[in-house]
Amino acid sequence: MSAPDQNGPVFAEPWQAQAFALAVRLSAEGHFTWKEWAATLADELKAAADRGEPDDGSRYYHYWLAALERLVIAKNLADADALASRKEAWADAYRHTPHGKPVELITPLNSLHK
């Protein structure tokens, strides 16, 4: 968990900090502009509001991750099917990991690229 701001921790979970850092890094490397990033995140936040999801900040980094996935696919940095397969592999590994043990992805690493 990162240092708290005036309202509490900036990142509640390590994956949130990782998603944040990945978006910053990919933008810094020129894969997308920060303006593109902001517009994509705004689209995700608007879609959530349109679905009636609460605007309490609890799912902010879920929308951040959804925006990041959209850009990664749109910029051909990863293939949508490969990304979905990888997410399912992690979910399956999680479901089969005993409580208190680290989750490990044992399947062979397949490229996320087309």
Backbone torsions as a table, in degrees:
resi	resn	phi	psi	omega
1	MET	NA	139.4	-179.2
2	SER	-83.5	174.4	178.8
3	ALA	-60.6	138.8	-178.6
4	PRO	-71.8	149.6	170.2
5	ASP	-96.1	-166.9	-176.8
6	GLN	-64.6	-20.5	-178.7
7	ASN	-104.9	1.4	-178.2
8	GLY	128.1	-168.0	-177.4
9	PRO	-62.9	144.2	176.4
10	VAL	-71.8	-42.8	179.5
11	PHE	-121.1	121.9	179.1
12	ALA	-80.6	-24.8	-176.5
13	GLU	-136.8	150.4	179.0
14	PRO	-57.7	-36.0	-177.9
15	TRP	-62.4	-29.0	179.4
16	GLN	-67.0	-44.0	177.3
17	ALA	-64.4	-37.7	179.1
18	GLN	-66.3	-42.2	178.0
19	ALA	-64.0	-41.7	177.5
20	PHE	-59.9	-50.2	-178.1
21	ALA	-63.1	-37.9	179.8
22	LEU	-65.6	-42.5	177.9
23	ALA	-62.6	-44.3	178.9
24	VAL	-62.0	-44.6	-177.9
25	ARG	-65.2	-46.2	-179.3
26	LEU	-63.6	-36.9	176.3
27	SER	-67.4	-44.8	179.9
28	ALA	-61.1	-32.0	178.8
29	GLU	-82.1	-1.4	175.0
30	GLY	87.7	12.8	179.8
31	HIS	-73.1	-27.8	172.5
32	PHE	-158.6	156.9	179.7
33	THR	-84.3	161.5	177.7
34	TRP	-67.3	-28.8	175.8
35	LYS	-64.9	-42.5	176.1
36	GLU	-61.1	-43.6	-179.9
37	TRP	-59.4	-49.7	-177.9
38	ALA	-60.9	-40.3	179.7
39	ALA	-66.4	-40.9	-179.7
40	THR	-67.3	-43.3	177.1
41	LEU	-63.4	-41.9	177.9
42	ALA	-60.1	-39.4	177.2
43	ASP	-61.7	-42.6	179.5
44	GLU	-64.7	-42.3	179.5
45	LEU	-65.6	-39.8	178.0
46	LYS	-65.7	-42.7	179.2
47	ALA	-61.0	-39.7	178.1
48	ALA	-64.1	-43.5	178.3
49	ALA	-63.1	-41.0	179.1
50	ASP	-63.7	-29.6	177.2
51	ARG	-80.6	-5.4	179.6
52	GLY	83.4	15.9	178.8
53	GLU	-71.1	144.0	-177.4
54	PRO	-64.2	144.2	179.6
55	ASP	-101.3	61.7	-177.4
56	ASP	-108.7	5.3	177.6
57	GLY	84.5	-10.2	-175.3
58	SER	-68.7	-22.6	-177.7
59	ARG	-114.2	14.0	-175.9
60	TYR	-53.1	-47.7	-177.3
61	TYR	-75.7	-16.4	170.2
62	HIS	-67.2	-40.3	177.6
63	TYR	-70.2	-36.6	176.4
64	TRP	-58.5	-47.2	-179.7
65	LEU	-65.6	-40.4	178.0
66	ALA	-61.7	-41.4	178.3
67	ALA	-64.9	-41.7	179.2
68	LEU	-62.8	-44.1	178.3
69	GLU	-61.4	-42.5	178.5
70	ARG	-58.9	-45.8	-178.7
71	LEU	-68.3	-40.7	179.9
72	VAL	-60.6	-40.4	177.9
73	ILE	-71.8	-46.0	-178.9
74	ALA	-60.9	-33.1	-178.8
75	LYS	-91.9	9.5	178.8
76	ASN	57.5	34.2	174.7
77	LEU	-85.3	-20.4	176.9
78	ALA	-153.5	152.6	177.7
79	ASP	-87.5	135.7	-177.1
80	ALA	-58.5	-42.9	-179.1
81	ASP	-66.8	-41.0	179.1
82	ALA	-66.4	-38.8	177.9
83	LEU	-63.7	-44.4	178.1
84	ALA	-63.1	-40.1	178.5
85	SER	-64.0	-41.3	179.6
86	ARG	-65.6	-41.5	178.2
87	LYS	-61.6	-41.5	178.9
88	GLU	-67.4	-37.5	177.8
89	ALA	-61.7	-42.1	177.5
90	TRP	-65.8	-42.1	178.9
91	ALA	-61.8	-41.7	178.5
92	ASP	-64.9	-42.5	177.8
93	ALA	-61.4	-41.1	178.6
94	TYR	-61.7	-46.1	-178.4
95	ARG	-63.7	-26.3	-176.9
96	HIS	-103.0	10.2	178.9
97	THR	-96.9	127.8	178.1
98	PRO	-60.8	147.3	179.9
99	HIS	-54.5	133.6	177.4
100	GLY	88.1	-6.6	179.7
101	LYS	-99.3	151.3	177.2
102	PRO	-69.9	143.4	177.3
103	VAL	-80.2	128.3	178.9
104	GLU	-125.7	135.4	176.0
105	LEU	-93.8	111.0	-173.7
106	ILE	-96.4	-18.5	-179.2
107	THR	-62.1	152.6	178.9
108	PRO	-59.6	145.7	179.6
109	LEU	-74.5	117.1	175.3
110	ASN	-103.7	148.2	-179.9
111	SER	-64.7	142.9	174.8
112	LEU	-89.3	-1.9	-179.0
113	HIS	-89.6	157.2	176.6
114	LYS	-66.6	NA	NA
